[in-house]
Amino acid sequence: MSTAPSSVSTVQAVTPSPSPAAGAVDLGGVVHVGGLVSEVRLTPNPFEGSTLLSFTVRNVSTTTFDATADFWMEGPFGNRLAQTDAVQIPQLKAGESRVVSADLSGAGQWGLVTAHATFRPPTEVGGTTLSPLTRDTTVLVFPWLVALLLLAAAGAVIVVQIVLRLRLRLRRSATEVELGAGAPA
């Protein structure tokens, strides 16, 4: 399990909106949390590779507050592959949207992984009680090493088939020559 670097970047200041964007979840009319987005980054090393996870958070209250986020990935058997905890989201101003992201390594050759992010707002903002919210997504990590091995195996099967057919033709030709040599003239 690895702890990966993370980042928080300001996207834009926006005017507060009473309704969340498509795919976003409204937390008590105070903050909107967008869906979890992933970007897989393959490497030549089959045991490496990383996945950039991100979501957008939008403060629709009139109060500036701090929050944190936790990110983690799990393999197809529920095994934890990587995590980053307590990514800081400092001073999220009223009407501001930010993209919160973390680059998690360890996606490797798993094929399908499940990625998660938990947004942890303050317990209360402007008199509204808030609780953490977890967003999930399934990530397809192309298992290029497995694909390469399958391609090599298919190539080997084709070569063996060609060699066996050539040997069979040579045997038939030899048999025909032997039969032709023993025939009366």
Secondary structure as GFF3:
##gff-version 3
##sequence-region A 1 185
A	DSSP	beta_strand	2	3	.	.	.	ID=ss1
A	DSSP	beta_strand	6	13	.	.	.	ID=ss2
A	DSSP	beta_strand	25	27	.	.	.	ID=ss3
A	DSSP	beta_strand	31	33	.	.	.	ID=ss4
A	DSSP	beta_strand	37	41	.	.	.	ID=ss5
A	DSSP	beta_strand	50	59	.	.	.	ID=ss6
A	DSSP	beta_strand	65	74	.	.	.	ID=ss7
A	DSSP	beta_strand	80	92	.	.	.	ID=ss8
A	DSSP	beta_strand	96	105	.	.	.	ID=ss9
A	DSSP	beta_strand	112	120	.	.	.	ID=ss10
A	DSSP	beta_strand	124	125	.	.	.	ID=ss11
A	DSSP	beta_strand	128	129	.	.	.	ID=ss12
A	DSSP	beta_strand	133	140	.	.	.	ID=ss13
A	DSSP	alpha_helix	144	181	.	.	.	ID=ss14
###
